[in-house]
Amino acid sequence: MPNIEREQRQVVVIGAGPSGAIAAALLKRNGHDVLIIERQRFPRFSIGESLLSHCIDFIEEAGMLEAVQAAGFQVKKGAAFAWGERYSAFDFGDTFSNGKPTTFQVQRADFDKLLADQAELQGVEIRYEETITAADFNAAQPQLTVQRADGSEYVVQSEFVLDASGYGRVLPRLLELEAPSNFPLRQAIFTHVEDRIDCHTFDREKILVTTHPTQRDIWFWTIPFSNGRCSVGVVAAAEHLQGATDLDACLKGFVQATPSLAKVLQNAQWDTPARTIGGYSANVKALHGPGFALLGNAAEFLDPVFSSGVTIAMRSASMAAGLLHRQLSGVAVDWQNEFAVPLKRGVDTFRAYVEGWYNGSFQDVIYHPGSSAEIRRMISSILAGYAWDQRNPFVAEPVRRLRMLAEVCASTPA
Ligand code: FAD
């Protein structure tokens, strides 16, 4: 590419979603030059609307908490689960980890724009409607090819690249780092409704996760917003939803087949065409390499059931930004032992509970009325996002603890 325009920057971040905006702001706050290249124009739709408490720690760290608090998003204080007559609610104000007691349920178009605008206000440069199309990590410094909306191209060279491209998975694709997820193929159908909920048991300050009456691997989210609207979605193995040509009818059909949820949504105005996303679980062979690290969904995405996506994205952003600051300041960094290994520890905690959700063992625990208050506080901590708190026995040994607890629940029928 002899005549192509070239530019030199210190750090390039691919994508201005939550992981990109937080990482870029943290680096900028430490005095580094950061350029974000974002393929879309914001605001843009994104799924992933229920945040966990731990997100607030990173929003605060990036100096964006006041702006987020002032934006009028729905306050979220916990998570509720319903299966037939059974109802189990966890309060983020009462957790083992004593983390942030509240968080938010957000329309991601607005939320992501707010974070990106905050990063810009702090001095990060964001170029919208520009797409990374190629990457070369064989030269002395990483080189990314950027395509503008008008089709013209340029190359940006930098000391380091953070890939925060989410489902775009730019570097995993370009550097052949993609690895299969070990979760089966699942699909979600979802929409926003004018909810008109007047059900007295419904708590707008919690996400409601509803288990299908007979097929326990099918579940629904109901995420209320502050404007009288709700995000509603169903998640099922792809074979249950494949062939659904009318997404609205399919989603409504599943809701109607689930009486407790049909009751909550009985007055809803279904005014927005449903969307679908499938095959979203993904993994990678490596979370970093010479000159780059992968953040958020560009790395691994597990499953939406515990709303852990944005939390993992922000946690990875915070960790990578801290390490990169050290590296750019001349300190040697061990990306494997200081980034990949500790990040994966928390991801694997979520993984254990996601697996337990779908094989039924974690649902048995959640819906069992007899768990002790202390155990519920430990579980609540994980549901609030504190999946890296090794003091919590349910974090330190998730598989063994969950198996033991499920056995106890099974031997003491409700
Ligand atoms: P994103 O938010 O996806 O941002 C990536 C950005 O990169 C995008 O703006 C994109 O335009 C840009 N980009 C992509 N390719 C390129 C390119 N080539 N060049 C330049 N820019 C590019 N998480 C939760 O926390 N709570 C939930 O309730 C929740 N529900 C979910 C429900 C479903 C059905 C699914 C599938 C996921 C859900 N998630 C949820 C997960 C959540 O959507 C993601 O984890 C989160 O958005 C990841 O943030 P990110 O910053 O990594 O990526």
Boltz pocket constraint, residues with backbone or C-beta under 6 A from the ligand:
constraints:
  - pocket:
      binder: B
      contacts: [[A, 14], [A, 15], [A, 16], [A, 17], [A, 18], [A, 19], [A, 20], [A, 37], [A, 38], [A, 39], [A, 40], [A, 46], [A, 47], [A, 48], [A, 49], [A, 50], [A, 51], [A, 52], [A, 130], [A, 131], [A, 132], [A, 133], [A, 164], [A, 165], [A, 166], [A, 167], [A, 168], [A, 169], [A, 170], [A, 188], [A, 277], [A, 280], [A, 295], [A, 296], [A, 297], [A, 298], [A, 301], [A, 303], [A, 304], [A, 306], [A, 307], [A, 308], [A, 309], [A, 310], [A, 311], [A, 313]]
      max_distance: 6.0
